[in-house]
């Protein structure tokens, strides 16, 4: 008699199997990447001030 054991589904596969989760993960990824990109851009701007 064969017994099949249920293995837990990895979270990455759960995201790929559900199109809404995949879309949500993509939106979160792009929002966070643009925020980080913007913060890095702001931090690399030289400090303003008067020039002699």
C-alpha positions as CSV (number, residue, x, y, z in Angstrom):
1,X,0.0,0.0,0.0
2,X,1.4,3.4,-1.0
3,X,1.3,6.3,1.3
4,X,1.8,9.8,0.0
5,X,3.1,12.3,2.5
6,X,2.0,15.9,2.2
7,X,5.0,18.2,2.1
8,X,4.5,21.9,3.0
9,X,4.4,24.1,-0.1
10,X,7.3,26.6,-0.1
11,X,6.2,30.3,0.0
12,X,7.9,31.1,-3.3
13,X,5.7,28.4,-5.0
14,X,2.6,29.8,-3.3
15,X,3.3,33.2,-4.8
16,X,3.9,31.8,-8.3
17,X,0.7,29.7,-8.1
18,X,-1.5,32.6,-7.2
19,X,-1.6,35.4,-9.8
20,X,-2.9,38.0,-7.3
21,X,-0.1,37.3,-4.9
22,X,2.4,37.5,-7.8
23,X,1.0,40.8,-8.9
24,X,1.0,42.1,-5.3
25,X,4.6,40.9,-4.8
26,X,5.6,42.7,-8.1
27,X,4.0,45.9,-7.0
28,X,5.6,45.8,-3.5
29,X,9.0,45.1,-5.1
30,X,8.8,48.0,-7.6
31,X,7.4,50.4,-5.0
32,X,10.2,49.6,-2.6
33,X,12.9,49.7,-5.3
34,X,11.7,53.1,-6.5
35,X,11.7,54.4,-2.9
36,X,15.2,53.1,-2.2
37,X,16.4,54.5,-5.5
38,X,14.9,57.9,-4.7
39,X,16.4,58.0,-1.2
40,X,19.8,57.1,-2.7
41,X,19.4,59.8,-5.3
42,X,18.5,62.4,-2.6
43,X,21.5,61.4,-0.4
44,X,23.9,61.7,-3.3
45,X,22.9,65.4,-4.0
46,X,25.7,67.6,-2.8
47,X,24.8,69.9,0.1
48,X,23.7,73.4,-1.1
49,X,25.1,76.6,0.2
50,X,26.6,79.8,-0.9
51,X,29.6,79.7,-3.2
52,X,32.4,82.2,-2.7
